[in-house]
Amino acid sequence: MTTSYKQVAQPERYQIEALCKLDYSARSVALQLGRSNKTISNELSRFEWLIYCAHTTHQQSAQRSSTAKKDKPVS
């Protein structure tokens, strides 16, 4: 059984932020979003400050994505 990876989208990040402000645990957030608690835990650990900020996290993700080495066909 294989599952495909689906990146955390910006709307989900805002939901994570709101639920964290309500003191939800990573496991509770995962249940609310229908995601793995490991996915949510990883997302929360990527943020460097104590309070999760969806906007800043999305900007960091976009920056990592834009500088990431992409698979490109060899010409």
Protein Blocks (a to p, Z undefined) as FASTA:
>chain_A
ZZddddddfklmmmmmmmmmnopafklmmmmnopafklmmmmmmmpmbfbdcfklmmmmm
mmmmmmpccddddZZ
